[in-house]
Each structure stands twice: as structure tokens, then as C-alpha cells.
Amino acid sequence: MDGATWAALTATLTLLGLAWTWVSFQRRGTTAAMRALGFTLMPVAAYLTGTLEMFTEIAGSVTDWASSLVFNPATWIGIGLAGFGLVLIVLAGVLRDRQLGRAAGAPDAQVTGSTRRRAVPEASSTRAPRQEPVVDDEMAEIEALLKKRGIQ
């Protein structure tokens, strides 16, 4: 597109925006008209800064990519390979976490099922033992200072 075509597109969008602004002013008042006028000025600003052409080139590139995505078998093979690669990465992370957890739980790397069962403490009664709340050292210091000042 040449410069005259971009100017014509800008003028058309601006005139449509001005009509929208007038209708907004008539129906909903000044605030709606101000918003519409703000949107109306955007094509002119895009034309003057050269970004109107850039936006259309981006839209054209996305359209070309999307059409090649739909109609090109090589693209679908690439998408399948990307998905398979992601599955392998996630699966490797899960397996690594399991191996690290197993190695941390026992002194040797192999843990049998019976060892795992014995590692769980058995309850002596039906009631669970009462657990004391975990005390954070920094919070304990802050609470001591507050009590000392008479705040708490």
C-alpha cells in the first residue's frame, strides 16, 4: 500500500469514529463521547507515527502463519514434536523428584515396600497426639518486643 492508501484508510476510520462520537454524545452524554473521541484519534495517531502500517503487517503475518498452520502437514508434525518434547520434560521432572525423594528417605538408594511401611509411625490409640504449633524465631522475637512495650 502506498501513502495515499494509508491516508484514505485513516480518514475513513476517523470519519467513522467521529460519527460514533456524535452518536455516543447524543445517546449517553459527555463521558461516552470523550471515550469515543479518544478511540477516534487513535487511527490518526497510528498513521502519523507509522504504526498503522506496522499493525497491518503484523495482522498479515499472523494470517499467513495461521493459514500455514491449518494447511501444512509439516507444521502439524512440528506441533506434535513440540508437545511430545514437553511431555518428556515434565515426565523427566516427575521421575527425578521421585528418585530424589526415595534417596532422601533412606540411607541407601533402594527402598523396599516393607521398609517404607515400617517408616510410618503407628498410632497407639484412636486419638492423634496433640501437636504443638510451630514457633518461628523471628515472630517470637517480635511478640516478645510487643509484650515488653505493652502493645500485646
Long-range contacts (C-beta under 8 A, 24 or more apart in sequence): 1-53, 1-56, 6-47, 6-52, 6-53, 7-47, 9-43, 9-47, 9-52, 10-43, 10-44, 10-46, 10-47, 10-52, 13-43, 14-40, 14-41, 14-43, 14-44, 17-41, 17-43
